[in-house]
Amino acid sequence: MVSLVPMTLDQIVEETRQLPREQVAELVDHLTLSLHQAMEPAVESAWKTEVAKRVQEIQSGQVQGIPGEEMSARIREIVGR
């Protein structure tokens, strides 16, 4: 008989690092979609409004974005990796 022991989050992350980038992107897409589907309509509406506001701020030049590589470096620095 096979006993199934749930994986820890760290184990899942480590397993994911072994996957090709395309599969990791697909996994992230699936997880993101499932999070959005579980969202209450009022919360989803508020997020859509916020996203539209932020896009308008960037397009108008009112706010300047941060390049992804720079943001990733900042996050790594914060979490100590």
N, C-alpha and C positions, 0 to 999 in steps of 0.2 A: 504494500500500500504506500502511495506517495503522500507525504505530508507537505502541504503548501504553507510556507512561512512568508508573510508579507515582506516586501523589500522596504528598506528604509529610504528616505529621500536621498541621502548620500549615495546609496547603492544605485538608485534610479539614475541620478546624475552621472555617476561613473559609467554605467552601462550606455547611457546616451552619448557619452564622449567617444564611444567606440563606433558609432554609426556614421555613415557618410553625411555630409552637410545637408544634402537634399532631404534625407530622411528626418534629420533633426528639424529642418524647416517645416516639413509636413507635420511632424509631431506638435510643434509649437502652434501651427495653424489649427490643428484639431483641438488642442487644449484651449486656445483662445476662443474658438467658435463655441465650445461647450460652456465656457464661462459666460459668454454673451447671451447664449440661449437661456441660461438659468436666471438672467437678470429680470427683475420686475419691470413692467412697462414704464413706470414713472422714472425709475433709475436710468433705464435705457434712453428715454427722452432727454433727461438732464445731461447725460453724457454726449448725446448727439448735438445738443445746443452748445455745450462747452467745446467740443471738437470744432464745430463750425466757427465759433468765436476765435479760437486759437489759430485756425487756418487763416482767417481774415486778418488777424494781427500780423502774421508772418507775411502774407501776400502784400499787405499795405506797407510793410517796412517798419511798422510800429515795434515789432519784436524781431530779434535776430535769433535764428536757430543755432544749436551747438552741433558740430559734426559728430556723427555716431562714434567714430574712433576716440575722439576726445572724451565723450560722455562715458564710454566703456572704460577708459583709463581712470576716470574719476571714480567710477563705481568700484573698480578693482582696488583702488587706493583706500576707499572707505571700508570695504569689507576685508581688506588685508590680504588680497590674493594677487 
